[in-house]
Amino acid sequence: MANSAQHCEGRALIGISGWRYAPWRGVFYPEDLPQRRELEYAADMFASIEINGTFYSLQRPESFRAWHDATPDGFVFAIKGSRYITHMRKLREVETPLATFFAQGLFALGPKLGPILWQLPPFIPFDAQRLRAFFRLLPRDTGQALRLARRREVDLMKGRCVLKIDAERPLRHALEVRYESFRTPELLDLLREEGIALVVADTAGRWPLLEEVTTDFMYLRLHGDQELYASGYGDAALDDWARRIRAWLRGTQPTGARRIGSGRPSRQPRDVYCYFDNDSKVHAPFDAQALARRLGQKAHR
């Protein structure tokens, strides 16, 4: 009789941060590919893409609907949280901005709505009280998000919001930090208490690179290991990231993990979302493909 207790793994979703970059045309994208089909082309290559336009400004519902329709079933979008919330308001008095953020059209992605990334600026130090207050505002499923979105800034969002969900699903949140004072076990306790992932951010040594398991998924952002946003990842680096991802998928901690705490995370399969953001010299899409191949994934094209 076969052993019924076969070990399971989480799902690895390897992709890119953004997809519309002029230097990519004729290098990653075919020269004759219409710009409106770039997402469709990229979605055939990757299991997931991080939408970063939502960081800079509110998007329109028709954009979210178009992104949904341009991608295949099973595709996942990560959403980068608004800089108005993280950089301008500095996480303070943000209930209405959060409501407006969720009202802009995220629900139009339906089952393709994945984790939400909150990237803190390098001028915000660790403040447990401020973080906890922010985390308590974050909706943990689409039903909560819809109730929050109804409290949007009405005049600003008139005629440009989506206030309907197709189903109630869990929502995941991840925090990317850029200040050395976050290198404290107190941060880990807070994230585990609130079920928030700590982003593993490779930034060429500029900001903290922390590999801690704080919830049931991992979120990686690879900005370049030698030159921020510009350098590509060599074979040895990609082999090492693949090794680390396999460990997280199995529910273990990779050997040599760069940690600030002690102890072992609970042994459970974890999904791993990994996005390459070294886009300025067109390394991101090719590095993402190379890492996906190392994990046994193949593009449709």
C-alpha angles and dihedrals in degrees: 000000000000118000105260092198095078114166114254130208134206124244122271113216109189119184150121137282105244125343108216109086123143095219090058093066111103090009106061098001118053112255092239095049111116111239091236089064097052094098091049089051094047093046089059088058102043139040093220143015130198113230106219099171088082088066093062102039145345114281127216125254092241089060092055090047091050091049090051092050094046094058132069128250111281094030116135131209121202113206124217111220122240119277087216086070099039105030106024103032090030090218092299124126092354105141094107094042088050090051090050091048092056093042095058095086110289091128090062087072089068112182090358092071106111135171123334118229121213109193115193120210122246091250097064113088125202112288113168095194094052092046094047092051090051094047091052089059094054115103114235097202138022092258091059090043091054092051089050093047090057087068091061125136095277100200093048094048100042108141094357109081140088115221102172133085128202093213141350109261135165118265123215126208131197131192124213114196130198106182127085094228088072087072092097135111087232088072091054092050090052095047092048091048091052098037095240123147120233108226116238098222121186105198104163089266095302098115134017117298105204125174104193128144108225104157143002097297141040127227119200129188115187108196096168130296098224106024122022113252091347116064123083126226117253126219094267093051093048091047089053094048089049089052092051093047092051090055093051091047089056091048097252132114115251119245110261095021112172101240142169098193137053135232130056127281118240111277106249135127112268133197113234121209112194125181129183114219099174090109106137095088096031095256096124102077094042094046090049091052091048093051092046090053090052088056092051097258124135131197119236092236 
